[in-house]
Amino acid sequence: MDNIAPTYGSRGLSIERGEGVYLFDSAGKKYLDCFSNMGVNILGHNNPDINAAITKQIGLLTNLHGSFSNSARSKFAEKLCKETSMPKMFFCNSGAEAVESAMKFARLATGRKEIIAAKMAYHGKTFGALSLTNTMKKYNEPFLPLLEHVKHFSYDDTEDLKRTISSETAAVILEPIQGEGGVRLPSQGFLSAAKKICEENGALLVIDEIQTGMGRTGKLLASQHDDVRPDMICMAKGLAGGVPAGAVLISDEISGKLFSGCHTNTFGGNPLACAAGIAVLDTIERDGLLSNAEDVGSYFLSRLQEIKSPYVREVRGRGLMIAIELKTKASDYVKALQDKGILTIPTLANVIRLLPPIIIAKEDVDLALPVFREVLTNG
Ligand SMILES: Cc1ncc(COP(=O)(O)O)c(C=O)c1O
């Protein structure tokens, strides 16, 4: 890590290889991956279908500017739009970039400036996205002033949203489940209620599915549990199964307000990422991975909830997005789990977050449960 700038904390591990839901360090030690690169490797590691798709595409074409068309790009866009019931889309390369794009599109489509996000939201760390992010002071404060015309309201509180929104609001952006905010699940119907409030105020609803999308919660999009029809959906992380990719799905009305050159990038929609993305969507469908995420997720959740420990406050989640909230600091537990061969994500001060690949089987969970029991009960 000598030449790498110190912007990341260190897990003290060098990971050299992955296979399915397992990772291997430089000494060959095996880890169950409940980290998935923060949710990116949705189909695990060394996935044969993704590998075959990108190997084939490498032999044809890897990058192509958005001013040309390409069959892999068109096919991926068509599939993604169909499966999310959105008519149009824009390609980019990461989550923060998807959020930046959505903010610009919201301004163009409404002619308004203000964006409303939720308290404890995480939308990325570029300047625009960071202006919306509200999880930790240390992320925002050193970079003030951030974007103007941004407000925050209490997540899952429609009355507070009604007080905050106005005729100046271009868009409200919401995670269907707050990920970095500690795996916070809103009440059923919150997203559709938020959409109604947006409509009443002439504002757009943007759903950030960057962490929750691509099957993580048992549906392709977590917002599909709520039957909401957003105006825009941001996607990234698992979108191309580990190849960098991001996207914003948009309505026809918004698309109609965009013009050539209003927002572009060099790598977005590159055929390599698109070929990987097609393989991800095909594999999810062929292997019934949405039901796997739901079944194995609820099995994992209920087995973890059965662990009686004086240190655990609550175990919650949906599908394969699970939080173990502790009464104490999470980092020591995350380290103890890592030492015993399970990689998890420390979140806020006291939450252990699990985002395993959605290919995980009950047998993998059964092997891991005694380790969770030991670490969580020993304190
Ligand atoms: C909900 C959400 N939005 C946006 C982002 C930013 O994505 P990226 O790190 O690819 O910029 C993340 C990353 O964790 C996220 O969880």
The ligand as an ORCA input file, in Angstrom:
! r2SCAN-3c Opt
* xyz 0 1
  C     -26.680      4.327     -1.512
  C     -25.362      4.742     -2.099
  N     -25.312      5.762     -2.965
  C     -24.152      6.154     -3.521
  C     -22.965      5.526     -3.218
  C     -21.674      5.998     -3.850
  O     -21.214      5.036     -4.719
  P     -19.670      5.068     -5.220
  O     -18.848      4.667     -4.040
  O     -19.624      4.080     -6.348
  O     -19.385      6.447     -5.657
  C     -22.973      4.464     -2.314
  C     -21.719      3.797     -1.930
  O     -21.601      3.172     -0.902
  C     -24.200      4.065     -1.731
  O     -24.258      3.061     -0.843
*
